[in-house]
Amino acid sequence: MILQGKDLLLGVTGGIAAYKAVELLRLLKKTGANIHVIMTDSAQEFVGKTTFEVLSENPVLSDLFFDTHSSVKHIDLATGADAAVIAPATANTIAKLAHGIADDALSTTLLAVTSPVMICPSMNTDMYQNIRVQRNLDILEQDGCHILDPDSGALACKTVGTGRLPEPWFILDRICSMLTKKDLDGKNILISAGPTVEAIDPVRFVSNHSSGKMGYAIARACEKRGAKVMLVSGPVNIDPPVNVDCIHVETCDEMADQMLANLDSADIIIKVAAVADYKPLDPKKSKIKKKDSKKDISISMTENPDILKRIGKKKTNKQFLVGFAAETDDLEKNALIKMKKKNLDMIAANIVGAKDSGFKADTNKVKLFIKDGSSVDIPLMEKEKVADILIDTIIEQLSAKENRCNL
Ligand SMILES: Cc1cc2nc3c(=O)[nH]c(=O)nc-3n(C[C@H](O)[C@H](O)[C@H](O)COP(=O)(O)O)c2cc1C
């Protein structure tokens, strides 16, 4: 969402990982960004210019002195850029950028870029660890460039170590983060997500359809906006968000323990998890066998701890507590009762059961009810966008609270 309509420069230099820049370009294009690729001569030894021209739908700049009579192309590109990314960045280009050398199209353009710059070093481990390369990276970092640490793993030079270019999806994620306003800087946020699973016997359980998508979208958005995020997650099929401390739990009891253990340091608590209200009273140690003589069986259930209520009781005046209400009927009435009963500052109510909203879906339709009596309608949209509006609302509420305190 953040990259839509943005003008980005993608610098590609002569490393073996130049092929990954093709996939990065494809992902960037999908976001709706306009990409201008600048290649060094060495980069073209690894991947052809045509590939980047076709995929970016823009001419690739590689020769500073070619076709310059109509405009000063490198300055136009630098001035119009919302951000620049160099992936992969060779030791050579890193050295040139660190010392202000401008002897090709990429290094010259980069000197004129005033928007955020991300540099993704990729090289053999010994090269990467070389004191001169490290010194150059330090210089660039001190100058305000964002340095994306390389991954560890098998390298093309048949060694194993640090120096691999991170995967394109990860670079994209970090570009989005680089361009996101850090309006949650300094905030600690505790989030719960996903379902809980309550054992009936060693092979069966009671759970629900929560996919964790909404909670994970909120965790990702909070991290990008500068917060330190702790995510307590039930079992889901989603990769842990980048830069987020993720604690995996199964049962409501485990989730309660983790949420309460991490409560004191949290400024904002967002409880998105769909926690089982009841659990089997007497989970069996051995598998319950089918008996031909019994047509019906019943399982006695007992109440689980009410995590939200406990947090609501414990929370201090400085903490902001958000709950989610997943309802099939009487959305508003039930949400308002829950907000009051559990001492919440805000509740996000969503109707579950529809295909395009609630559990499992990538989209959601939510109404936020706030303690002061106001509400915000969020029409059907991607869960990522819902997450951003929810966070905007929390930030508005927190600053209103601060203003009241300062009066
Ligand atoms: C097969 C091959 C692979 C290379 N891979 C890398 C690499 O991954 N990282 C790097 O910094 N240099 C690598 N180099 C060296 C650079 O291509 C060389 O330093 C070049 O001058 C970089 O130019 P540029 O920064 O203008 O693209 C490689 C060279 C060869 C021949």
The ligand as an ORCA input file, in Angstrom:
! r2SCAN-3c Opt
* xyz 0 1
  C      31.612    -14.577    -10.964
  C      31.770    -13.323    -10.173
  C      30.968    -13.129     -9.077
  C      31.089    -11.987     -8.297
  N      30.274    -11.824     -7.228
  C      30.428    -10.743     -6.457
  C      29.604    -10.559     -5.323
  O      28.699    -11.366     -5.037
  N      29.797     -9.465     -4.569
  C      30.757     -8.532     -4.847
  O      30.906     -7.576     -4.094
  N      31.556     -8.678     -5.936
  C      31.404     -9.746     -6.740
  N      32.199     -9.894     -7.834
  C      33.203     -8.851     -8.145
  C      32.559     -7.659     -8.830
  O      31.877     -8.053     -9.989
  C      33.633     -6.633     -9.142
  O      34.199     -6.154     -7.938
  C      33.118     -5.495     -9.961
  O      34.159     -4.550    -10.155
  C      31.937     -4.805     -9.321
  O      31.541     -3.731    -10.128
  P      30.264     -2.851     -9.793
  O      30.324     -2.512     -8.350
  O      30.446     -1.662    -10.656
  O      29.065     -3.636    -10.196
  C      32.076    -11.010     -8.650
  C      32.872    -11.214     -9.761
  C      32.727    -12.359    -10.507
  C      33.604    -12.535    -11.712
*
